[in-house]
Amino acid sequence: MNIYDRVIQLEKESENYYLELFDKCKSSAGISHILSMLVNDARKIIVAYDNMKLVDSGKDVDISCETDTCMKEAKSIFEKFKNSKENFDCSIAQISLYQSALESQKEIVTTLKAELGKADTPERKGVINKMIREKGKHVLILENIVEMLLNTEQWVEDAEFNHFDEF
């Protein structure tokens, strides 16, 4: 399997995790919104990698990848949870799905970093670097959701978002 097909496969897995989690956590509008943004980003990355495959086969297509910047919105949603003192109402039983989605994102970052060294054009390197940054944001968002699920009460009391500002 080539790198494009591997990243596409991993992104499709991520998209499926997000969609499953979205269906199971509809009662939390904020988390549902974050998950829908992550689904949209995954779909855009799939298109970008499909286009890279076309470029390699001699076709002239755009390989840029414009993903949504969901970090500010996610930060705002997490801050609302913190400030409202509401309980996070998604089931702790879903933790394994969030953890699987998180591991999938980490695997994509590792795969993309390996591909970066093989990129043969500045344009391709730029796209891969952008995807690595976006996937890093997804990792951070998922880590926060997992932490909320594991430590709901403590998370609401102690949540700090300074690390969100890095992005």
N, C-alpha and C positions, 0 to 999 in steps of 0.2 A: 504494500500500500504506500503510495507516495504521500508527501507531506500535506498536499492540498486535501487529499481524500481523508487523511487522518484528522486534520483540523476540522473539516466539515463534519466528520463523524462525531467528534467530541462536541462540536457546537450543537449538533442535532440532539445529542444526549442531554446537553444542558437545557436546550429549549424544552425537551420533554419533561425534565425535572421541574422547570419553572411552571410549565402548564399544569402539571399534576399538583404542585404546591398551590398554584393559583386557585384551582378547583377546590382544594381542601381548606383554603383560608379566605374564602370570600367574605366572611364576616368582619375581617379587618381590612377596611378600605385602604389604609396606608400601605400595608404590606402587599396587598393585591396590586396596588399601583406600582410599587417597586418591582414586583415580579413581572408585570406586563412590560415595563421598561426594559428589563433584562431580556425578555423574550424578543422584543424588537431589536435590541442590539445583537443578539445571537443570529437573528435572521439576516441582518445587514452584513455580518461577518461571513456568513455562508455565501451570500451573493458575491462578496469581494473575492473569496477564495475560488468560487466557480469562475469568476472573471479572470483570475490569475491563471487558471488552467487553460482558458481560451487564449490568453496572450502567449502562453508557452506553445500552443499549437498553431501560432501564426496569425491569430485574429487580432484586430485592432479594437480593443475595448478598454474602458476606463476601469482601473483597479483601485481607485480611491475608496475609502470606507468611512462614511460619515455616520458615526454612532451618536446616539443621544448622550448628552452629558447628564446622567441621572444622579451624580454625586450630590449636588446641591439639594435636589428634591429629596433624596434619601436622607440626607442630614436633617432637613426640615421635618420630615416625617418622624425620624427617631427622636428629635427634640420635642415634638408634640407628645409622643408617648411619655417622655421623661416629665414634661411639664404638667401633663394632665393627670398623672399618677394613676391612669387607667391600667387595668390588667391587659396584658397582651393576650388576645383571645384565640390564638391559633394553638392547636393541640401539641402538647409535648411529644405525643406519639409520632409526630411528623419530623422529629429531630433527625432521624436517620436519612430522610429525604433531603433535608437541608445540608446535612453533612456530606451526602453523596454529591449534591450539586456543588458544594464547596470544593471537594476533592477533584471533581471534573474540571472546575475552573483552574485549580492549581496545576493540573496536568496540561491544560491548554497553554498556560504561561510557560511551563517547562518546554513544551513542544515548540512554541513560538520562539523562545530564546535560542533553541538549537537551530531553528530555521534562519534566524537573523544572520548568523555567521555564514550562511550559504547564499544569502540574497545577493543577486548579481547586478542590481541597478539601485541607484539612490531612491527612485520612486518606490520600489518594492521594499527597501529597507525602511523607508518612511512609513509605509502602510503597516508593516510588521511591528515597528516600534509603537505606533499608535494603538494597534491591537493589544500589545503587551500592557500598555498603560491602562486601557479600558478594562482588560481582564483583571488587572490589579485592583481596580475600583470595584469590580464585581466580587472579588475575593473579600475585600474589606466589608462590603455590604452584607455578604452572606455570613461572615464571621460575626458581625453584630447581631444578625437575626439568630444565629445559633446561640450566642451568648445570652440573648434575651430569653430564648426558650429554656435554656439550662438554669438561668438565675433570674427569673422574672422580677422578683421583688427587689433583689439587690441591684439588678441592672437599672431599674427605674430610679433608685436612690442615688447610685454612683455613676451613672452614665456621663462620660465626657467625650467630646467629639473633636478634640484637638487633632487627632490623627486624620480626621476627615478633611481638615484644611490643607493637608499635604497635597491633595489632588485638586 
